[in-house]
Amino acid sequence: MKDLKYILSYLKYYKKDLFVTLALVIVETVFELVIPFLMSDIIDLGIAKGNEKQIWISGALIVICAIISLITGHFYARSNARLVTKFSYHLRGEVFKKIQTYSFSNIDHFESASLITRVTNDVQIMQNTLAGGLRPICRAPIMLIMGVALSFVMAPNIAWIFLCAIPILGIILFLIVRRTASKYSIIQKSVDDVNRVVRENVTAIRTVKSYVREDYEKEKFNTANTNVMNVTKFTFRVAQLNQPSFQLVMYAVTVTILYLGSMAIHNNALGVGSLSALLSYILQVLNSLMMFSNIFLLVNRSFASSKRICEIFNEEPTIKNKENPILGIKDGTIDFKDVYFKYKDTSLEYVLQDINLHIEAGKSVGILGGTGSAKSSLVSLILRLYDVTKGEVLIDGINVKDYDLKRLRDDISIVLQNNVLFSGSIRDNLKWGNKNASDKELYDALKMACADEFIGRLPGELNYDLGQGGVNVSGGQKQRLCIARALLKNPKIIIFDDSTSACDMETERKILTNIRSLKGLTNIIIAQRITSVMGADMIIIIDNGKIVDIGNHKELLARNDIYQELYNTQLGGVSDAANS
C-alpha cells in the first residue's frame, strides 16, 4: 500500500487539476442524485393530484439538473484527461531519470526487458488506474451516502434492505480480491519474459536467420506468450465474477423492494412516485457499490505495478559523487594499488586479484589475455563503471572516487567491444563526442579513425542515415565511427576494448599509429591480436584476473610463455623484424 501511496504522491505536482477534477465530479453527482427526488414530486404531487404547475416546475428543475450534470461531466472528462496524462508523463520521466543514475552493478539487478516493461507497461497501468478510478472513487461514496440517506427519508421501512445487501457485496468483493491479488505480479513478470524474448529475437534476427532457428524462436515466444495468457485468463475470469455477483444481489434487492413497496402502496403507506424514486436510488446505490468493487480491482492490479516501479526508485546507485569532487583530469597517469574486484559482494571469488600497476601519462599500453581473463573488468574500474572491492585506482595520484563522475567520464573515452550507434545520421552519432563540433572537426576525427575512406562513398556523407543500431554500415565501419566519436571528446585517456577486431590488419595499424601520434593522450588497447599491441610502450599480460607479466614487445617475447605462444600462433611465419 505504501508503494501505491508513494506513486500517487506525484499528484501533488498537479493539485489545481486534481482539485478541479474532483470538484466537477462532486457537482455532477449531486445534481444526478437530485433528479429522482424531483421525479417523485412529479408523480406524487403533480400527476396524482392533477397539479400541472408542480409538473412544470419539477420538470424544469430536472432539465436544469441534467444540463448542469452534462456540462460538469464534459469538463470533468477534459480535466481528468489533462491530469492523468501529466501524471503519467511526470512519473515515466522520473523512472527513466532514476535509471540514468544507475551504475552497471545496479542495472545488473534488473533484466533490461524488465526495466522496459516497468517504464512503459507498469506506468501505463498506473495511468489507467487513475483515469478509470478517479471518477468512481469520488462518485461512489457520495452516491452511496446520499442515496441511502434519501432512501431512508422517503421510505425508512423499506430502505433497511440496503443494510443487508452491503455486507453481502463486501464479502463477495473480499473473496475476489483475495483470489486475484497475487496474480497481477505474476502477470507483469510474464510480460517481462515476453519482452525479453522479443527483444533478444529482434536484436539477434540475423543470427536467428543464419542458423535457421525461426521455429525455435517461435516456440520460445509461444511458451512465454502462453504463460501470459494462462495467468491473465485465470485472473480476469475470477475478476469478472464481480459484475454478475453484484448484479445478482442488485436484482434480488430490486425484487424485494418492489414487493415491499407494492405492499406499502396497497396500505397507503407509500406513494407511487416515492417507490419510483426509491428504485432509482437502489440502482444508484448498488451502482456505487459496483464502482467500489471495480476500484478495488483496479487498485489491486496497480499494487503490483506500483511495487515494481518503487523498486526502481528504491534502488540506490552504488556509485555516487562525493561532496566537493575534483573537476577534471590534468595529465592521465593511472595507478592501481592492491586492487581486488568482484561484481557481487556475495561472490566467492574475485574477478581481479592483487592488481598493482603504474601507467605514465601519454603512454601507449596494450593488454593481452585469454577470454574471461578480466581485461574489460580492469579498464572499467578506471572510469568507475564499477568500483573496486578493495584497494584503489588513482588518476594523477588522486582516487577516482574523488573525481566528479561526469567530468571523469568526459575526460576518458572508451570504445567498447559491442559498438553502439544510434538511429540518425553519421553527424548525429559523432556529435555524441562533442555536440558543438564543426564539420572540419568531424572530418578530422574520421580521418584519425580511418573512416574517411568510406564516408565519401556514402550518399549524403555526414548526413547518411545509419538506421537503427547502425544497420546500414558494416562491422568494421561501425567500429571506426565509434573510434571517431570517442576522439571528438578530446580525452586525456582513451581505451579501446577490442574495438578494432572487425578491421583488417592494415586499417588497424593505421588507426593505432594515428592514436599513438597524439601527444599527451594515454591510450590503452585491449586486444586479441598481438599485432594490435606490439607497438605499445608497455604490454600487460593478464591471466585469470591476475597480472602475470609487464614489459614491451621484445622483453615479453624473450621471457613470457603466454606471449611467445600467442606470437608463434598468430605470426608463426613472419619475421619479428617485420612486425616490431
N, C-alpha and C positions, 0 to 999 in steps of 0.2 A: 504493500500500500504506500509506503514511503517513497518508492521509486516513481509511482504514478503521481504522487503529490509533488515530487520534485520536477517532473516533466511539465506538469500543468502550471508550475510556478512561473513558467515563461510567459503566461498570460498577463503577468504584471506589467510587461512592457506595452501592453495594449489595453490599458484599463478603460480608456474612453470608449473604444469599440465594444469591449465586454459589457460595460455599463449600459450603453445604448441598446445593444442586442437583448440583454435581459429585460430592460425596461419595456421594449417593444413586445416581447413575449408575454409579459405580465398584463399589459394593456389589452392585447389581443385575447388572452384567455378570460379575463374578467368580463369583457363585453360578450364573449361567446356564452358564458355562464348565465348572463342576464336574459338571453333570448328565450329559453324555456319558461322562465318565470313570467315573462310578458305574454307568451303564448297561452299560458294557463289563464291569464286575465282575459284574453280574447274569448276563450271558450266559456269560462265560468261567469265572468262579469259582462261580456259582450253578447255572445251568441245565445247563451242560456237565458239571459234576461232581456234580450232584444235591445240592448243599448248600443246603437250604431256609433255614437260618439266615442264610446270606450274602444270599440273595434278599430276606429281610425287612429285614435291616439296611440293605442298599444301597437298597432301595425306600423305606424310611422316610427315609433321608437325602435321596433325590431329592425326596420330598414336602416336606421341610423347606426344601430349597434353593429349590424352586418357590414356596413360600409367602413366603419372605423376599424372593425376586426380585419377586413380585407386589406385596407391601407397599411395598417401596422404589420400585418403578415408579409406584405410585399417588401416593406422597408426592412423588416427583420431578415428576410432572405438575403438582401443585399449586404446588410451589416454583418450577418453571420459569415457570408462568403468572404468578405474582406478580412474578418477576424481570423478564420481558420487558415486562410492562405498565408497571411502574415505570420501566424504562429508556426506553421509547418516550414515556411521559408527560414525563419529565425532558428528553429530547432535543428533543421537539416544543416544549416550553415555552422551552428555551434558544434554539432557532432563531427563534421568534416574538419573544422578548425582544430578540434581536440586531437583528431587522428594525426594531423600535421605536426603536432608536438611530440609524437611518439618517437622513441629511438627504435632501432632494429629489434631489440630484445622485447619491447612492448608489442610490436607488430607480430612477433613470433608467438605471442599468447593467443592470437586470433588467426583464423584462416582468412585469406583475402576475400574469399566468397562470402564469408560470414560478415565481414566488415561492409561489403557492398550491400548485403541484404539489410543490415541494420540502418545504413544511411538512407536507403530507398524504401524498402517494404515496411520496415518497422515504423519509420517516421510516417509513412502513408497510413498505417493502421491508427496511429495516434491522431492524425488529421481526421480520419473517418469517424473515430470515436467522438471527437469534439464536434464535428459537423453534424453527426447524427444524434448526439446525446445532449447537446446544449439546450435545444428546444424542449424535448420531453422532460429533462431533469428540472426545468423551470415550470413547465405547464403541469406536470403530473401532481406535485404536492398542492398546487393551487386548486386544480380541478377536484382532487380528492377531498381536500378540506372543505372547500366551498360547496361542492356537490353534496357531500354528506350532511353538512350544516343546513343547506337549503332543503334537503330531503326531510330532515327532522322538523324543520319549521313547517313544512307543508303537510307531512303525514308521519308524525312520530310513532304511530302504532304499526307502521309498515317498514319504516327506514331501518329498523333494527336488523333487517336481513343482511345489510351491508356488513355489520359487525361479525356475522357468521362467515361471510364469504371471504373477507380479507385474510384471516389466518389460514384458510384452506389454500388460497392462492400463494401465500407466503411459503407454505410447506412445499408446494409444487416447485416454486422458483428455487428454493434452497436445494432440493434434490437434483434439479437440472444443473445448477451452478457447480454443485459439489462433484457431479459426474464429469463435467467438461473442463473444470479449472486447470487440471494438469496437462490437458491435451494440447492447449494452444502453444505451450512452449515446445512440445514435440513437433507441431506443425511448422513453427518457424525454423527449427533445426533441420527439418526435412527440406524446407525451401532453401536453406543454406547448401544442402547436398546437391539439389538440382542446379543451383547457381554454379557450384564448384564444377560439376560435370560439364555444363555448357561452356563455362569459361575455359576449362582445360581443352575441350574439343575445338573451340573456335581459335584459341591461341596456337594449338598444335595441329591445325587442319592439314597442313602439308605433310606432316609426319603420318597422320592418320591415313591419308590417301595413298601415300607412297608405300605403306605397309598393308594396304587394303584391309583396314581394320574398321571400316564403316559399320559393319554388322555388330562387331564387339561394342563399339561406342553407342550404337542404338540400344543394345541390350543393357548397357550400363545406365544410360539415360532412362530406359524403361523401368529399371529397378528403382531408381531414385524417384521417378515420377509416380510410379505405382504406390510407393510408400507414402508420398504426399497425399495421393488420392484416398488411400485407405484410412489414414488418420483423420483427414478432413471430413471424409464421408461419415465416419463414426461420430465425430464431434458435432457436425451440423445436424445429423439425424437425431441426436439426443437434444440438441438446442432447439430444433424445430418442433419438439413436443410442447414447447412453451405456448405457442399460439393456440393449437387445438385444445389444450388443457384449460387455458384461460377462457376460451370460447364456450367450452362445456359448462364451466362454472357460471359464466355470464348468462347463458341461455337458461340454466336452471334457476338462477336468481330472477330473471325476467319472468319466467313462467310462474314462479312463486308469488312475485309481486302482482302480476296480473290476476292471479287467483284471489289473493288477499284484498287487492284493490277493488275487484268486482264485488266482493262481499261487502266492502265498506261503502261502495256506491249504492248497493242494494239497501243498505241500512241508513242511507243518507248521512254517513259519517265522512264522505269524501266526494269532491266534485270530479266530473269527467276531465275537466281541464287540469286539475291538480294531479290526477293519475297520469295524464299525458305528459305533463312536465316532469313527474316523478320518473317515468320511463326514460325520458331524455337524460335525466341526471344519472340514472342507472348506467346508461351507455357511456356517459362521460366519466363516471367514477371508475367503472370497470376498464374503460379505455385508458384511464390514467394509470391503473394498476398494470395493464399490459405494457404501457410505456415504461413503467418502473422495471418490469421484467426484461424488456429489451435493453434498457440502460445497463442493467446488471450483466447481461450477456456481452454487450459491447465493452463494458469496463473489464469484464472477466478476461476477454481476449487481449485488451490493452495492458493488463498486468504483465503478461509475458513479454510484450514488445517494450514496455517501459523499463522492465528489468534489464533487457538486452541493451537498450540504449544507455541506461545508467552504468552498466558495466564498462562502457567506453568512457563515460565521464569519470568514473571512479578509478580507472587505471591511471596511476601516476607515472609520468615519464621518468624513466630510470636515469636519464642524462639531462641535467639542468645547468643553467648558468649559475656561477657564484655571484655574490654581491661584488660590485665594482670590478668586473672582469677586465682583463688586459685586452686592448684592442689592436689586433693585427700582429703578424709575424714580421720580424725585421730581416733575418738572414736565411733561415731554413735549415739550421743544424738540428739533427734529430738524435735523441739518445733513448735507448731502452735500458732501464735499470731493474734487474731482478724481476722481470715481468712474468707473471703466470696468468693464464686466462682460460675460463670455461664459459660456455654460453648460458648455462643454468647453474645456480648455486647448489642444486640438488645432484648435479652430475658427479660421478665418482672420479672421473679422470679429467685432467687439464688438457685443453686443446693445444695450448702453448706452455712450455715449461722452461724456467731459468733462462730467459732471453736477456742477454746483455749485448748491446750494440751501439756503436757510435757512427753516425753518418755526417760528414762535414758538409757545410753549405756549398751549393753549386756543384757537387759531385754527382757522378752517374753511378747508380747502384743496380746490379742485377740480382734477382732472387730466383734460384732454381730449386726444384724439389718435385717429388712424385705427387700424383693425385691424392688429395687428402692429407698432405703434409702440413697444412695450415698456413700456406703462403698468403692467401687472401685475408685470413683472420689477422695476420701480423699487421698488414698495412691498414686494415680497418680501424685499428687502435690509434693510428696517427691522427685521423680527423674525427675521432670519437663517435664512429658509428656504433661502436661498443666501448665500454670502459673496462680497463684491466681489472682482474680479480685481486691480484696482489702485485706490488711493485709500482712503477710509474713510467710514463712516457713523457719525455721532455722535448720541447722545441725551443731553440735558442736558450737552453738551460732553464726553461720555465715549464712547469707541469701543464699538460694540455687541458687539464680540468680548470686551470686558472684563466684560460682564454675565453673571450666571448665566442659562443658557439657559431654564430652567423659569420663573424669576421674570420674565425679559424677556418671554416669551410670555404669561405670566399678566397682565402689565400692558398688553399690546397685544391688542385684539380685531380680528379680520379676518373679514369676511363675503365669501366667495369668489363668483366667477361661478357655479360649479356648486354650488348649495346642497345640502348633505348633511344629511339627517335619518336617524335610525337606527330600527330596529324598536323598538316600545314606545309608551308613551303620550306625550302632549304634555309632561306633567310630567317624565317621564324625560329627554326630549330637552332641555328647558330647564335642567335641573339639571346639564347638562354645563358650563354657565356658572358655576354656584355650587351645589355639591351640598347645601349647608346652607340654601338659600334657602327662606323661608316662602312660603305661598301668596300672601300680600299682596305680597311682593317679586316673585313670578312675575307676578301681575296688573299690577303697576306697570310692569314691563318690557314686557309685552304691550301695555299702553296706549301706552307710548312708541313702540312699533313699529306702532301702529295694528292690532294683531292681535286686540284685544279685540272688534273689530267682528264677527268671525265665530266666535270661541271660544264665545260664549254660545249660538250656534245649533247647536253640535256636541253630540251625545249624550255625557254624561259630562264635558263641558268639558275640564278638565285631564287627566282620565283617558281621554280619547278615544284610541283606538289608531290610530297613524299608518300602520301597515303597513310592509312592507319598503321602505326608502328614502323614506318619506313619500308613498306612492302614493295615500293616501286624502285628500290635500289638493291644491289647485291650485298652479300655479307661483308665483303672487303670494302665496298664503297661506304657502307653504313659505318664501319669501324673508322674509316678516315674522316668522315663527317663528325663523328663523336670526338676524335682527337682534335680536330679544328675547333670545335665548340669548347673543349677544355682549355686550349691555348688562348682563346679570347678572354679568359678570366685574368690573364697576366699574373699567373700564380707564382708564389715563392717555391712551392713544391708541386711536382706533378707525378702522378702514379699511373702506370699502365699495368692493368691486371690482365695479362694475356690478351691484350686488346689489339694485337696485330696478327693474330693467328690466322685470320682469313685472307691476309695479304700475301702476295708472292714474296719470295725472299729478297728480291731486288728492291721492291717497293718498301718493304720493311726496313731494309738497310738505309734507304734514303730518308725515311721518316726519322729513324733513330739518330742518324747523322745530323739532321736538322735540329732535333731536340737537344742533342748534346752540344750543339754550337751556341745555344742560348746562354749567355753569361749570367751567373748568379742564380740559375734555376736548378734546384735539387731535383733530380729525376730518378725515379725508382721503377724498374721494369721487371715485372713478374712474367716468366715465360716458360714454355715447354721446350722451345728450340734453343739450342746452345748458341746459335748464330745471333740470337737476339741480345745476348748478354756478353758476348766475347769482348766487345769494345768498351765495356763499363770499367770505371775506375776500381770498383770493388764488387765482387760477386759473393753472394751469401748462399750457402747450401743448407737447406732445411730438410730434416727427415723426422717424421713422427712428432712434429711440434717442437723440435729442438734444433738449434743451430749447431751443425756438425763441423763446419769449416767456413772460413772467410779468407779471401785473397783475390788477386787478379787472375786473369786467364792463364798466364804462364805458370804462376805459382800453384794453382789448383790442378792444372794438367800434369804437373810434376809429382804431386803428392796425394791427391784425393781420388780414392777408388770410384766414388759415385760420379764425379766429374769426368774421370777418364772413361768410364763406361758409357756415359751419355755422349761424349765426344766421339768415341770409336763407333758407336751405334749410328749416330747421325751423320758423321763426317768421315766415315771409315776410309774412303779412297781419296780424300782431299788433303793436300799438304797443309800443315799448320801455318806455314808462312803465308799461304794464300788467304787465310781466314783471320789472321791475327791483326 
